[in-house]
Amino acid sequence: MSDYYELLGVSRSAAPDEIKRAYRQLARQLHPDANPGDPAAEARFKEVAVAYETLSDPQRRQQYDRYGASGPQGGSPFDGGGGFGDIFDMFFNGSSPFGGSQQGPTGPPRGADLEVVLDLEFDEAVFGTEAPVSVRTAVSCDECNGSGAESGSAPITCPECNGAGQVRRVRQSILGQMVTAGPCGRCSGFGSIIARPCTSCSGEGRRIEEASYTVDVPAGVDTGATLRLTGRGAVGQRQGAAGDLYVHIRVAPHQRFVRHNDDLVHEFHIPMTQAALGAQIAFETLDGEEIIPIDPGTQSGQVVRLRQKGVPHLQGRGRGDLLLQIQVDTPEPASDAELELLTKLAELRGEAIDPPEHGLMSKLRSAFK
């Protein structure tokens, strides 16, 4: 095998950081994933790995400088004492530089995410509110403070994995002996064993209860929106982190307004006389009473826009508008006086009127004419 320093392309006086940078660069270039089907690159990759493992350890580097590769404690990552898994752990935080990842430490699992539906009144969704929600969830056991161990005792370190939650196994591959890691079967990845389980939670460290939270609902939400309450989901077993709570919004319809995005629409009925002559009409918006000006000669279908009287923008400042769609109501004469006035109006405007006759007697008279 070539000189380790030459393999890495560094001098014998190179600092540890320089050796580390050199190995990292070569590992990326020579990795089998980057050179499929190239036995020369594979062999060089193995040599570089051995060189780095030796020179990165001060004691082994000193032995190498004194005795060479065959000297005392020369060792090799392919002899079972180490491997690429250990090297990548040191350099790439447990991840292969080519996209693969190795199993990291396990420990207590994270709790489940939960979902709940929150029903809101229309005004609450428009202006925002604080609303309570209740959900059946897993909460930390008070008796054991979430440890799962009976009061007066504590979890003990797993003798199989020494508290790591993982066990490493050596397997043979085309690159030599490779070290892989997986969850410890004895402690299920927790790293500890419960010798005396808590009688209240049966060693789970959590219990199922009804929990209530207050949701801060922002102004402008609508049906279909989802709010996330971080850490309000179920807690994990034995002091595992809590999941999240997802609150799905459902808004009740309004009696008078229809929402179109951030605008509100209302069909505004006015009598014919006000539409013809003009008026100032009081109208109750979500913000209070407004005076709506009706111009003389207003027709059905016209729209009066009240700016900034709609729904607040959920993402940003400002509000939508309130749109009043005018609907002119035709009056039905309720007295002889009203009938006379309307008839006179038709005569003045030169509009011929000839209302159809209704009722049984009218039909009989028509039959004998």
HELIX and SHEET records of a PDB file:
HELIX    1   1 TYR A    4  LEU A    8  1                                   5    
HELIX    2   2 PRO A   16  LEU A   30  1                                  15    
HELIX    3   3 PRO A   39  LEU A   55  1                                  17    
HELIX    4   4 PRO A   58  TYR A   67  1                                  10    
HELIX    5   5 PRO A   77  GLY A   81  3                                   5    
HELIX    6   6 PHE A   84  PHE A   92  1                                   9    
HELIX    7   7 PHE A  122  PHE A  127  1                                   6    
HELIX    8   8 MET A  272  LEU A  277  1                                   6    
HELIX    9   9 ASP A  336  ARG A  349  1                                  14    
HELIX   10  10 LEU A  360  ALA A  367  1                                   8    
SHEET    1   A 3 LEU A 114  LEU A 120  0                                        
SHEET    2   A 3 LEU A 245  VAL A 251  1                                        
SHEET    3   A 3 THR A 226  LEU A 229 -1                                        
SHEET    1   B 2 THR A 129  SER A 140  0                                        
SHEET    2   B 2 ARG A 206  VAL A 217 -1                                        
SHEET    1   C 2 ILE A 156  THR A 157  0                                        
SHEET    2   C 2 SER A 192  ILE A 193 -1                                        
SHEET    1   D 2 GLN A 166  SER A 173  0                                        
SHEET    2   D 2 GLY A 176  PRO A 183 -1                                        
SHEET    1   E 4 VAL A 258  HIS A 260  0                                        
SHEET    2   E 4 ASP A 263  PRO A 271 -1                                        
SHEET    3   E 4 LEU A 322  ASP A 329  1                                        
SHEET    4   E 4 VAL A 303  LEU A 306 -1                                        
SHEET    1   F 2 ALA A 279  THR A 285  0                                        
SHEET    2   F 2 GLY A 288  ILE A 294 -1                                        
END                                                                             
